[in-house]
Amino acid sequence: MYRQMKEHDKAIMAVGETLAINVLNAQAYYMQGLIYLDQGLTQKGCEALRKAVIYDLKGEERADAIQKAKEICEMELD
């Protein structure tokens, strides 16, 4: 929700709270990656997307993370 409203600081805080509870939360890493990419923080965004895929992100979000990793980050993930 914060990401959609362009409130990146609040969005990062919310994701951080989620990751403090569960550091293996693939969905949280995916959101973190999108937020960082929105902010132009490509390296941080790419690393977060990589973690999302590694921690078994599912469905359309996984496909999106892999596509962004390939196009933006020049990473091959699967």
N, C-alpha and C positions, 0 to 999 in steps of 0.2 A: 504494500500500500504506500509506504513512504517513497519507494522508488518511483512509482507512478506520479507522485506529486512533486518529484524532483527534490525531495528532502533527504539528500544523500547522507548527511551526518546522522540523522535519526535512523535511517535504514541500516547503515553500517553498525550502529549501536545495537539495534535489534538483532541483526545477524550475529554479532559478537556474543550477545547474551545466549543465543541458541547454541552457538559453538562452545560456550563455556559449560553448558550442560552436557553436550554430546559432540565431541570433536570429530566424530565420524559421520556427521549429518551431511549427506551428499546434497540435499536440497538447499541447505544453508550456504554451502560452498558455491553452488550454482548461482544463487541470488547475489552472493558477495561478488562473484565474478562479473555479473551483469552490472552491478552498481559501480564497480571499479572501472569497467569499460565505459560506462556512461560518463564518468568523470575524466576519461582520458588517461587513466592509470593502467596502461596496457599490460605491463609486466605483472602487476598484482592481479589484474583481472584474468590473465592467462593462467597464472599459477592456481587461482581459485577454481577455474573451470577444469583444470587438470585433476585437482583433488576431487571435484564433484564426480568426474568420470571414474576415477580410481575407487572411490567409495560407493560405486554402484548406483549412480543416478539412473532413473528409469524413464521409459517412454519418450514422448516428444521432447522433453527437456534434455534428455541425454543426446538425442539427435541434434538439437540446437547447440548444446555445449560442444559437441564434436565438430559441428560445422563452423562455429565461431573460432574454435581452437585452430582449425585448419586455415580459415580465411584470414583471421586477424593475427593469430599467434604463430602461424606457420608451424604448428605442431600436428603430428599424426597421432590421434587417440582412437581407440576402439574398444 
